[in-house]
């Protein structure tokens, strides 16, 4: 156990800066939280329209995107705890009994059924060409000598320029998703931290503090 590498060496994330993921190869990423579409409930014409809109969206892209779905077992512990507090404060004995019965029913329902919640994300990347070239020529040699990744000074100097390029791509993706009927919002720094905390600690899963309007 003592020889296990630190988590920082396993993760590809170098830092989260100004609502943007900075990858160790100096690439940038924005993560969009997205709504979903119940495709099966749509009429045939609506389904065909969605498919055509998605096709047009993909054909407009000249860069890769990643669609990511997080599936988690439904956790209503916090909701049940709130109900227990309300039941304990209830002065009407009948309402107190009904609330406790409802708590028992919901707990049994979730325990006996595999209820899964799904959250949908779109990852928009930007990989600066100069950063890729420098990383392959310099960082590898530096890490061999020192055992550490070289911090590229150009990241600090060019970050705003690279982020501007990334945000242009984000705008294209948001517009394309909107054409399909999917609303999206970019995760901020705090939401990104919470997302990855939950991804690597599934037992801590919960709301990440952002809603889609």
MARSESE-593422 format. One record per residue (C-alpha): residue in one letter; y, z, x. Coordinates in nm, 2 decimals, m for minus. Example, Ala and Ser with C-alpha at 12.3 -4.5 7.8 and 13.67 -1.06 7.14 Angstrom:
<pts>
@residuo a Y m0.45 Z 0.78 X 1.23 $
@residuo s Y m0.11 Z 0.71 X 1.37 $
</pts>
This chain:
<pts>
@residuo x Y 0.00 Z 0.00 X 0.00 $
@residuo x Y 0.24 Z 0.08 X 0.29 $
@residuo x Y 0.21 Z m0.28 X 0.42 $
@residuo x Y 0.31 Z m0.44 X 0.09 $
@residuo x Y 0.63 Z m0.66 X 0.12 $
@residuo x Y 0.95 Z m0.56 X m0.04 $
@residuo x Y 1.03 Z m0.72 X m0.38 $
@residuo x Y 1.33 Z m0.89 X m0.23 $
@residuo x Y 1.10 Z m1.09 X 0.00 $
@residuo x Y 0.89 Z m1.21 X m0.30 $
@residuo x Y 1.17 Z m1.31 X m0.53 $
@residuo x Y 1.34 Z m1.64 X m0.48 $
@residuo x Y 1.67 Z m1.50 X m0.60 $
@residuo x Y 1.92 Z m1.42 X m0.32 $
@residuo x Y 2.19 Z m1.28 X m0.55 $
@residuo x Y 2.34 Z m1.30 X m0.89 $
@residuo x Y 2.71 Z m1.39 X m0.86 $
@residuo x Y 2.96 Z m1.47 X m1.13 $
@residuo x Y 2.70 Z m1.54 X m1.40 $
@residuo x Y 2.50 Z m1.76 X m1.17 $
@residuo x Y 2.17 Z m1.72 X m0.99 $
@residuo x Y 2.19 Z m1.81 X m0.62 $
@residuo x Y 1.85 Z m1.91 X m0.49 $
@residuo x Y 1.74 Z m1.85 X m0.14 $
@residuo x Y 1.75 Z m2.22 X m0.06 $
@residuo x Y 2.12 Z m2.20 X m0.17 $
@residuo x Y 2.05 Z m2.37 X m0.51 $
@residuo x Y 2.24 Z m2.25 X m0.82 $
@residuo x Y 2.09 Z m2.18 X m1.16 $
@residuo x Y 2.24 Z m2.11 X m1.51 $
@residuo x Y 2.01 Z m1.97 X m1.78 $
@residuo x Y 2.08 Z m2.05 X m2.14 $
@residuo x Y 1.95 Z m1.84 X m2.42 $
@residuo x Y 1.85 Z m2.08 X m2.70 $
@residuo x Y 1.77 Z m2.06 X m3.07 $
@residuo x Y 1.45 Z m2.22 X m3.20 $
@residuo x Y 1.35 Z m2.47 X m3.47 $
@residuo x Y 1.06 Z m2.43 X m3.70 $
@residuo x Y 0.94 Z m2.79 X m3.66 $
@residuo x Y 0.64 Z m2.75 X m3.90 $
@residuo x Y 0.87 Z m2.65 X m4.19 $
@residuo x Y 1.08 Z m2.97 X m4.16 $
@residuo x Y 1.03 Z m3.28 X m4.37 $
@residuo x Y 0.88 Z m3.59 X m4.21 $
@residuo x Y 1.23 Z m3.75 X m4.19 $
@residuo x Y 1.37 Z m3.43 X m4.03 $
@residuo x Y 1.09 Z m3.42 X m3.78 $
@residuo x Y 1.15 Z m3.78 X m3.68 $
@residuo x Y 1.52 Z m3.71 X m3.64 $
@residuo x Y 1.46 Z m3.41 X m3.42 $
@residuo x Y 1.22 Z m3.62 X m3.20 $
@residuo x Y 1.47 Z m3.90 X m3.16 $
@residuo x Y 1.75 Z m3.66 X m3.08 $
@residuo x Y 1.53 Z m3.49 X m2.82 $
@residuo x Y 1.44 Z m3.83 X m2.67 $
@residuo x Y 1.81 Z m3.92 X m2.65 $
@residuo x Y 1.89 Z m3.59 X m2.49 $
@residuo x Y 1.63 Z m3.62 X m2.22 $
@residuo x Y 1.73 Z m3.98 X m2.15 $
@residuo x Y 2.09 Z m3.87 X m2.09 $
@residuo x Y 1.99 Z m3.63 X m1.81 $
@residuo x Y 2.00 Z m3.74 X m1.45 $
@residuo x Y 1.89 Z m3.40 X m1.33 $
@residuo x Y 1.59 Z m3.17 X m1.40 $
@residuo x Y 1.59 Z m2.89 X m1.65 $
@residuo x Y 1.33 Z m2.62 X m1.72 $
@residuo x Y 1.24 Z m2.49 X m2.07 $
@residuo x Y 1.11 Z m2.13 X m2.05 $
@residuo x Y 0.95 Z m1.93 X m2.34 $
@residuo x Y 0.91 Z m1.56 X m2.30 $
@residuo x Y 0.63 Z m1.42 X m2.53 $
@residuo x Y 0.61 Z m1.04 X m2.58 $
@residuo x Y 0.43 Z m0.81 X m2.82 $
@residuo x Y 0.67 Z m0.67 X m3.08 $
@residuo x Y 0.80 Z m0.33 X m2.98 $
@residuo x Y 0.96 Z m0.14 X m3.27 $
@residuo x Y 0.95 Z 0.21 X m3.11 $
@residuo x Y 1.33 Z 0.24 X m3.10 $
@residuo x Y 1.35 Z 0.13 X m3.47 $
@residuo x Y 1.09 Z 0.39 X m3.57 $
@residuo x Y 1.26 Z 0.66 X m3.37 $
@residuo x Y 1.59 Z 0.59 X m3.56 $
@residuo x Y 1.40 Z 0.62 X m3.89 $
@residuo x Y 1.24 Z 0.95 X m3.79 $
@residuo x Y 1.59 Z 1.09 X m3.71 $
@residuo x Y 1.71 Z 0.97 X m4.05 $
@residuo x Y 1.41 Z 1.12 X m4.22 $
@residuo x Y 1.46 Z 1.46 X m4.05 $
@residuo x Y 1.83 Z 1.46 X m4.17 $
@residuo x Y 1.75 Z 1.35 X m4.53 $
@residuo x Y 1.81 Z 1.62 X m4.79 $
@residuo x Y 1.64 Z 1.43 X m5.07 $
@residuo x Y 1.28 Z 1.53 X m5.04 $
@residuo x Y 1.15 Z 1.22 X m5.22 $
@residuo x Y 1.34 Z 0.99 X m4.99 $
@residuo x Y 1.22 Z 1.18 X m4.69 $
@residuo x Y 0.86 Z 1.13 X m4.80 $
@residuo x Y 0.91 Z 0.76 X m4.87 $
@residuo x Y 1.07 Z 0.72 X m4.53 $
@residuo x Y 0.79 Z 0.89 X m4.35 $
@residuo x Y 0.54 Z 0.68 X m4.54 $
@residuo x Y 0.73 Z 0.36 X m4.44 $
@residuo x Y 0.72 Z 0.47 X m4.08 $
@residuo x Y 0.35 Z 0.52 X m4.09 $
@residuo x Y 0.30 Z 0.18 X m4.26 $
@residuo x Y 0.51 Z m0.01 X m4.00 $
@residuo x Y 0.34 Z 0.17 X m3.71 $
@residuo x Y 0.00 Z 0.08 X m3.86 $
@residuo x Y 0.11 Z m0.28 X m3.92 $
@residuo x Y 0.23 Z m0.34 X m3.57 $
@residuo x Y m0.07 Z m0.16 X m3.41 $
@residuo x Y m0.34 Z m0.35 X m3.61 $
@residuo x Y m0.18 Z m0.69 X m3.58 $
@residuo x Y m0.08 Z m0.89 X m3.27 $
@residuo x Y 0.28 Z m0.96 X m3.36 $
@residuo x Y 0.45 Z m1.15 X m3.09 $
@residuo x Y 0.82 Z m1.23 X m3.04 $
@residuo x Y 0.93 Z m1.54 X m2.86 $
@residuo x Y 1.26 Z m1.59 X m2.68 $
@residuo x Y 1.36 Z m1.94 X m2.56 $
@residuo x Y 1.56 Z m2.02 X m2.25 $
@residuo x Y 1.68 Z m2.34 X m2.07 $
@residuo x Y 1.73 Z m2.33 X m1.70 $
@residuo x Y 2.00 Z m2.56 X m1.56 $
@residuo x Y 1.99 Z m2.62 X m1.18 $
@residuo x Y 2.22 Z m2.75 X m0.92 $
@residuo x Y 2.11 Z m2.80 X m0.56 $
@residuo x Y 2.39 Z m2.89 X m0.31 $
@residuo x Y 2.27 Z m3.16 X m0.08 $
@residuo x Y 2.44 Z m3.01 X 0.22 $
@residuo x Y 2.28 Z m2.67 X 0.15 $
@residuo x Y 1.93 Z m2.82 X 0.14 $
@residuo x Y 1.98 Z m3.00 X 0.47 $
@residuo x Y 2.12 Z m2.69 X 0.65 $
@residuo x Y 1.85 Z m2.47 X 0.50 $
@residuo x Y 1.57 Z m2.69 X 0.64 $
@residuo x Y 1.73 Z m2.72 X 0.99 $
@residuo x Y 1.88 Z m2.38 X 1.05 $
@residuo x Y 1.74 Z m2.11 X 0.82 $
@residuo x Y 1.38 Z m2.17 X 0.92 $
@residuo x Y 1.46 Z m2.12 X 1.30 $
@residuo x Y 1.68 Z m1.82 X 1.23 $
@residuo x Y 1.41 Z m1.65 X 1.02 $
@residuo x Y 1.15 Z m1.71 X 1.29 $
@residuo x Y 1.36 Z m1.53 X 1.55 $
@residuo x Y 1.50 Z m1.24 X 1.34 $
@residuo x Y 1.26 Z m1.22 X 1.05 $
@residuo x Y 1.55 Z m1.25 X 0.81 $
@residuo x Y 1.70 Z m1.53 X 0.61 $
@residuo x Y 2.03 Z m1.66 X 0.74 $
@residuo x Y 2.33 Z m1.61 X 0.52 $
@residuo x Y 2.51 Z m1.94 X 0.49 $
@residuo x Y 2.89 Z m1.90 X 0.52 $
@residuo x Y 2.93 Z m2.22 X 0.33 $
@residuo x Y 2.79 Z m2.04 X 0.02 $
@residuo x Y 3.10 Z m1.82 X 0.00 $
@residuo x Y 3.34 Z m2.10 X 0.08 $
@residuo x Y 3.19 Z m2.37 X m0.15 $
@residuo x Y 3.05 Z m2.15 X m0.42 $
@residuo x Y 3.33 Z m2.23 X m0.67 $
@residuo x Y 3.29 Z m2.61 X m0.60 $
@residuo x Y 2.91 Z m2.59 X m0.65 $
@residuo x Y 2.95 Z m2.37 X m0.96 $
@residuo x Y 3.19 Z m2.63 X m1.11 $
@residuo x Y 2.93 Z m2.90 X m1.06 $
@residuo x Y 2.67 Z m2.67 X m1.22 $
@residuo x Y 2.89 Z m2.60 X m1.52 $
@residuo x Y 2.93 Z m2.97 X m1.58 $
@residuo x Y 2.56 Z m3.00 X m1.61 $
@residuo x Y 2.55 Z m2.69 X m1.84 $
@residuo x Y 2.80 Z m2.86 X m2.07 $
@residuo x Y 2.58 Z m3.17 X m2.09 $
@residuo x Y 2.27 Z m2.96 X m2.17 $
@residuo x Y 2.45 Z m2.75 X m2.43 $
@residuo x Y 2.58 Z m3.07 X m2.60 $
@residuo x Y 2.23 Z m3.23 X m2.60 $
@residuo x Y 2.07 Z m2.92 X m2.74 $
@residuo x Y 2.33 Z m2.90 X m3.01 $
@residuo x Y 2.25 Z m3.25 X m3.11 $
@residuo x Y 1.89 Z m3.14 X m3.18 $
@residuo x Y 2.01 Z m2.84 X m3.38 $
@residuo x Y 1.96 Z m2.58 X m3.11 $
@residuo x Y 2.24 Z m2.34 X m3.04 $
@residuo x Y 2.27 Z m2.19 X m2.69 $
@residuo x Y 2.47 Z m1.94 X m2.48 $
@residuo x Y 2.48 Z m1.89 X m2.11 $
@residuo x Y 2.36 Z m1.55 X m1.98 $
@residuo x Y 2.61 Z m1.34 X m1.79 $
@residuo x Y 2.55 Z m1.14 X m1.48 $
@residuo x Y 2.44 Z m0.83 X m1.66 $
@residuo x Y 2.22 Z m1.02 X m1.90 $
@residuo x Y 2.05 Z m1.20 X m1.60 $
@residuo x Y 1.98 Z m0.87 X m1.43 $
@residuo x Y 1.83 Z m0.73 X m1.75 $
@residuo x Y 1.62 Z m1.05 X m1.80 $
@residuo x Y 1.46 Z m1.04 X m1.46 $
@residuo x Y 1.42 Z m0.66 X m1.49 $
@residuo x Y 1.22 Z m0.71 X m1.80 $
@residuo x Y 1.02 Z m1.01 X m1.67 $
@residuo x Y 0.89 Z m0.80 X m1.38 $
@residuo x Y 0.86 Z m0.48 X m1.59 $
@residuo x Y 0.71 Z m0.60 X m1.93 $
@residuo x Y 0.69 Z m0.24 X m2.06 $
@residuo x Y 1.07 Z m0.22 X m2.06 $
@residuo x Y 1.12 Z m0.53 X m2.28 $
@residuo x Y 1.41 Z m0.51 X m2.52 $
@residuo x Y 1.73 Z m0.68 X m2.62 $
@residuo x Y 1.92 Z m0.83 X m2.33 $
@residuo x Y 2.26 Z m0.77 X m2.48 $
@residuo x Y 2.37 Z m1.12 X m2.59 $
@residuo x Y 2.37 Z m1.30 X m2.92 $
@residuo x Y 2.41 Z m1.66 X m3.02 $
@residuo x Y 2.68 Z m1.74 X m3.27 $
</pts>
